[in-house]
Amino acid sequence: MWTPTEDEKIGVVLCNFRGSVNQALALEVGETVHILEKCEGWYRGFSTRKPNVKGVFPATYIHLKKAIVTNRGPHETVVPLEDPIVTEVTSTLQEWAVLWKQLYVKHKVDLFYKVRHVMLELLDLRRQLLSGHLTQDQSREVKRHITVRLDWGNEHLGLDLVPRKEFEMVDEDHISVSDLYKMHLSSRHSVQQSTTQQNDNSRQRHGEPCRVPVPHHLLVNLKSFTYNSIGEDTDIFFCLYDCREAKTISEKFMVRLNKNGGPKNPEKVDRLCALFTDLSNKDMKRDLYIVAQVIRTGRMLLNDSKKGPPHVQYRRPYGCAVLAMSDVLQTISELKEEKDFVLKVYTCNNENEWYQIHENIIRKSAQNTTPSNNYGLIISLQLLRGDMEQVREKTLSSSTEESP
């Protein structure tokens, strides 16, 4: 007896089915089926390619997928529980496969190989998304690559461009004409850029599928802060600064030191290092600087008398140091261990200029700053590559081995 299905709603065909039973539904590998009823190892439903044709097929030929069902009944809506762009890639490749074969028949050999290369790239990018091992930034980058290739293929195969927002298809009935036009312009622009890249790399059409660039991670470790006359607790803030765009591209990492220049909490020596994560190839090409801002905690002015209430403490700006990544990037890229660098600290004579003291130092126009030979930061840098979890485990294990 046929009974409506509760959970088995969406599935993918595992192998071709050409059954001779009554009302059999012919299926091909990779097709998506919508299941309506089940009975003793058989399903009844339809293929999403031909929703008007219903029939029966063996349950063993179907790989079930999780889905959300709304408005159960004759007019129910079933939405697969997977990234929409993965579903789009699957259906698009099935549609392209038919047209791709026709290119060979029509002797369009050049386009035939270009489409083949893009299809292989899409399969590889889809595999990376389904692996579940990508960070949010990597997933976003993969989706961007996917949409560019989908738009390129639809354009060259004579298909309609798909309007998207944040890499997902939008409902044309729920969007304004002007927004729809802007989306098509964006898709058209990405197609033109992709076409230029295809022409530049035409000799590599039989090469390896596209891979996501491996992210970089910068390990910064404060070795010492040498000074003779401050005699107060200090907080040092490290960050990465893009000089060309005049903005900070990372969070600030704080190190607390006592009046002797040692760690504020000796039992937490590992707090003297920071890991700036997920730096892309584009980030590494920026005009980057490591900026270290020094804040002292103590007297209002350094030349004040030390007499006074001991419980009154003031946080005052003291100085700043910078290090150009362009000067050290090649050195730390070639080494597998940490490399020490000395940063000269410039003291701030005019607190009104404190907010831009790092810019003044970079531009070498520090009129209101004074370099001192007595004060300097010694830091070590190491450039790491690869998966974030592996890098973190490696960093923690090495710091544990070095600590007493």
C-alpha positions in Angstrom: 0.0 0.0 0.0 1.4 3.4 -1.0 1.8 5.8 1.9 3.0 9.5 1.8 6.6 10.0 2.8 7.5 12.0 5.9 11.3 12.4 5.8 12.2 10.9 2.4 11.5 13.9 0.2 14.6 14.7 -1.9 17.1 12.3 -3.4 19.8 11.9 -6.1 19.8 9.1 -8.6 22.8 6.8 -8.1 22.6 4.8 -11.4 20.4 4.7 -14.5 17.0 3.1 -14.2 15.1 1.8 -17.2 12.5 -0.4 -15.5 10.0 -2.5 -17.3 7.4 -2.3 -14.5 4.1 -0.5 -14.9 4.4 3.3 -14.6 8.2 3.1 -14.3 10.0 6.5 -14.3 13.2 6.5 -16.4 16.0 8.1 -14.5 19.7 9.0 -15.2 22.6 9.3 -12.8 22.8 12.6 -11.0 19.1 13.5 -11.5 17.3 15.0 -8.5 14.0 13.4 -7.6 11.1 14.6 -5.5 9.6 11.6 -3.6 5.8 11.6 -2.9 5.0 8.1 -1.7 6.7 4.8 -0.8 5.8 1.1 -0.8 7.9 -1.9 0.0 11.3 -0.7 -1.4 9.8 1.5 -4.1 9.3 5.2 -4.4 6.7 7.2 -6.4 7.6 10.7 -7.5 9.0 12.8 -10.3 12.3 14.2 -11.6 12.9 17.9 -11.1 13.8 18.0 -14.8 10.3 16.9 -15.8 8.0 17.7 -12.8 4.9 16.8 -14.9 5.9 13.2 -15.4 5.4 11.0 -12.4 6.3 7.3 -11.9 7.8 4.7 -9.7 11.5 3.7 -9.1 13.5 1.5 -6.7 14.5 3.0 -3.4 17.9 1.4 -3.7 18.7 3.6 -6.7 18.3 6.8 -4.7 20.6 8.6 -2.2 18.4 10.5 0.2 19.1 14.1 1.2 17.9 16.2 4.1 15.2 18.8 3.3 12.8 21.2 4.8 9.1 20.6 4.0 6.5 23.3 4.3 2.7 23.1 3.6 2.6 19.3 3.6 0.1 17.9 1.2 -0.6 18.1 -2.5 1.0 21.6 -2.8 4.0 21.1 -0.4 7.3 22.9 -0.8 10.5 21.0 -0.4 13.8 22.8 0.0 17.1 20.8 0.2 19.2 21.4 3.3 22.4 22.4 1.4 24.0 25.5 0.2 21.9 26.9 -2.7 25.0 27.5 -4.8 25.8 23.8 -4.6 22.4 23.0 -5.9 22.8 25.5 -8.7 26.1 24.1 -9.7 24.7 20.6 -9.9 21.7 21.5 -12.0 23.8 23.8 -14.2 26.4 21.2 -15.0 23.6 18.8 -16.0 22.2 21.4 -18.4 25.7 22.2 -19.8 26.5 18.6 -20.4 23.9 18.3 -23.2 25.1 21.6 -24.9 28.7 20.7 -24.4 28.4 17.5 -26.5 26.8 19.5 -29.2 29.8 21.8 -29.4 31.9 18.8 -30.4 29.4 17.8 -33.0 29.4 21.3 -34.5 33.2 21.3 -34.6 33.5 24.2 -32.1 36.6 22.6 -30.7 38.1 25.7 -29.0 34.9 26.4 -27.0 34.5 22.7 -26.4 37.8 22.6 -24.5 37.2 25.9 -22.7 33.8 24.7 -21.4 35.3 21.4 -20.4 38.0 23.2 -18.3 35.4 25.4 -16.6 33.2 22.3 -15.8 36.2 20.6 -14.2 36.9 23.7 -12.2 33.2 23.9 -11.0 33.3 20.2 -10.0 36.5 20.9 -7.9 35.1 24.1 -6.3 31.8 22.2 -5.5 33.9 19.5 -3.9 35.7 22.0 -1.7 32.4 23.5 -0.5 31.0 20.1 0.3 34.1 19.1 2.3 33.1 21.5 5.1 36.8 22.3 5.9 36.8 25.9 4.6 36.8 29.0 6.7 34.2 31.7 6.1 36.6 33.8 4.0 37.6 30.8 2.0 34.0 29.7 1.4 33.2 33.2 0.2 36.1 33.2 -2.1 35.1 29.8 -3.5 31.5 31.0 -4.1 32.9 34.0 -5.9 34.9 31.8 -8.2 31.8 29.6 -8.8 29.5 32.5 -9.8 32.1 33.9 -12.2 32.4 30.6 -13.9 28.7 30.0 -14.0 28.1 33.4 -15.6 30.9 32.8 -18.1 29.5 29.4 -19.2 25.9 30.7 -19.5 27.1 33.6 -21.6 29.2 31.4 -24.0 26.5 28.7 -24.3 23.8 31.1 -25.1 21.9 30.8 -21.8 20.4 33.5 -19.7 22.5 35.1 -17.0 21.2 34.4 -13.5 20.6 37.4 -11.2 22.3 36.9 -7.8 22.7 38.7 -4.5 25.5 37.5 -2.2 26.2 34.6 -4.5 22.6 33.3 -4.3 19.9 33.4 -7.0 17.1 35.9 -6.4 13.5 35.7 -7.2 12.9 38.0 -10.2 9.3 38.6 -9.0 10.5 40.1 -5.7 13.1 42.6 -6.9 12.9 45.9 -8.7 13.8 46.3 -12.3 16.6 48.7 -11.5 18.2 46.3 -9.0 17.8 43.5 -11.5 19.5 45.6 -14.2 22.4 46.3 -11.8 22.8 42.6 -11.1 23.0 41.8 -14.8 25.6 44.5 -15.3 27.6 43.0 -12.5 27.3 39.5 -14.0 28.3 40.9 -17.4 31.4 42.6 -16.0 32.5 39.4 -14.3 32.0 37.5 -17.6 34.3 40.0 -19.4 37.0 39.7 -16.8 36.8 35.9 -16.8 37.0 35.9 -20.6 40.2 38.0 -20.5 41.7 35.5 -18.0 40.6 32.6 -20.2 42.4 34.1 -23.2 45.6 34.7 -21.1 45.6 31.1 -19.9 44.4 29.4 -23.0 47.6 27.3 -23.2 46.8 25.9 -19.7 43.3 24.6 -20.6 44.4 21.1 -19.8 46.0 22.1 -16.4 44.9 21.4 -12.9 41.5 22.5 -11.6 41.3 25.8 -9.7 42.3 25.7 -6.0 41.7 28.2 -3.3 44.8 30.1 -2.4 46.5 29.0 0.8 46.1 31.7 3.5 49.1 33.3 5.3 49.4 33.8 9.1 51.9 36.2 10.7 53.2 35.3 14.1 54.5 38.3 16.1 56.4 37.6 19.4 57.6 40.4 21.7 61.1 39.5 22.9 61.9 42.7 24.9 61.2 46.4 25.4 64.5 48.1 26.5 64.4 51.5 28.3 66.2 53.2 31.1 64.0 55.9 32.6 60.3 55.2 32.3 60.0 53.1 35.4 56.3 52.5 34.9 54.0 49.8 33.7 53.4 49.8 30.0 50.8 48.5 27.5 52.0 47.8 23.9 49.4 47.5 21.2 50.3 45.7 17.9 48.3 45.9 14.7 48.7 45.7 10.9 48.3 49.0 9.1 47.7 49.5 5.4 49.5 52.7 4.5 48.1 53.0 1.0 44.5 52.9 2.2 45.3 54.6 5.6 43.4 52.0 7.7 44.1 49.2 10.1 43.3 45.8 8.7 43.6 43.8 11.9 42.5 43.8 15.5 44.9 45.3 18.1 46.9 42.8 20.2 47.9 44.1 23.7 51.0 43.1 25.7 51.3 44.2 29.3 54.7 44.8 30.8 55.8 45.8 34.3 58.1 48.7 35.2 61.2 46.5 34.8 60.2 45.6 31.2 59.2 42.0 32.0 55.7 40.4 31.6 53.0 41.8 33.8 52.0 38.2 34.6 55.1 36.0 34.5 53.0 32.9 34.5 51.4 33.9 31.2 54.5 34.2 29.0 52.5 32.9 26.0 50.6 36.2 26.1 53.6 38.0 24.6 52.9 36.6 21.1 50.0 37.1 18.7 48.9 35.4 15.5 47.4 37.6 12.7 45.4 35.1 10.7 43.9 34.6 7.3 46.1 37.0 5.3 45.3 36.5 1.6 47.7 37.0 -1.3 46.0 40.3 -1.9 46.8 41.3 1.7 50.4 40.4 1.4 50.7 42.7 -1.6 49.4 45.7 0.4 51.7 48.4 1.7 51.6 46.9 5.2 53.3 48.1 8.4 53.4 46.5 11.8 52.5 49.4 14.2 53.3 49.2 17.9 51.8 51.9 20.2 53.2 52.3 23.7 51.0 53.5 26.5 52.4 54.0 30.0 50.5 53.8 33.3 51.7 56.1 36.1 52.5 59.8 36.4 50.6 62.5 34.5 53.9 63.7 33.0 57.2 61.8 33.0 59.1 64.8 34.6 56.6 65.0 37.5 57.9 64.4 41.0 57.4 60.9 42.1 55.9 62.2 45.3 52.1 62.0 45.5 49.3 59.6 46.2 50.5 56.1 45.1 47.1 55.0 44.2 46.6 57.7 41.5 47.6 56.2 38.1 47.2 57.8 34.7 47.2 56.1 31.3 49.3 58.3 29.0 50.5 57.9 25.4 54.2 57.5 25.3 55.5 56.5 21.9 55.1 54.5 18.7 57.2 52.2 16.5 56.6 50.9 12.9 58.1 48.2 10.7 57.6 48.0 7.0 56.5 44.5 5.9 58.0 45.1 2.5 61.5 45.3 4.1 61.2 41.9 5.9 58.7 39.9 3.9 61.2 38.2 1.6 63.4 37.3 4.6 60.7 35.7 6.7 59.2 34.0 3.6 62.4 32.1 3.0 62.9 31.0 6.7 61.0 28.3 8.6 61.9 29.7 12.0 61.4 33.1 13.7 63.5 36.1 12.8 64.3 38.9 15.2 63.9 42.6 14.3 64.5 45.8 16.2 61.9 48.6 16.1 62.9 52.1 17.2 60.4 53.8 19.4 59.5 57.4 18.7 58.3 59.4 21.7 55.3 61.6 21.3 56.0 65.3 22.2 52.6 66.6 21.2 49.6 64.5 22.3 47.4 66.2 19.8 49.3 64.3 17.1 49.1 60.9 18.8 46.3 59.6 16.6 48.5 60.0 13.5 51.9 59.5 15.0 52.4 56.2 13.1 51.5 58.0 9.8 54.1 60.7 10.5 56.7 58.1 11.2 55.9 56.2 8.0 56.1 59.4 6.0 59.3 60.4 7.9 57.8 63.7 8.7 57.7 63.2 12.5 58.3 66.8 13.5 56.6 66.3 16.9 58.3 63.0 17.7 61.8 62.2 19.0 63.7 59.0 18.3 65.6 57.7 21.3 68.5 55.2 21.3 67.5 54.1 24.8 64.1 52.8 23.9 63.5 50.0 21.4 61.2 47.0 20.8 62.7 43.6 19.8 60.2 41.4 18.1 60.4 38.2 16.2 58.3 37.4 13.1 57.4 34.2 11.4 55.2 33.7 8.3 53.1 30.6 8.5 50.9 29.0 5.8 48.1 26.5 5.7 45.0 25.5 7.6 44.3 27.6 10.7 43.7 24.7 13.0 47.0 23.0 12.1 48.9 26.3 12.4 47.4 27.0 15.8 48.2 23.5 17.1 51.8 23.9 15.8 52.2 27.4 17.4 50.8 26.2 20.8 53.0 23.1 20.8 56.2 25.1 20.0 55.4 27.7 22.7 54.8 25.0 25.2 58.1 23.3 24.4 60.0 26.6 24.8 58.4 27.7 28.0 60.2 26.6 31.2 
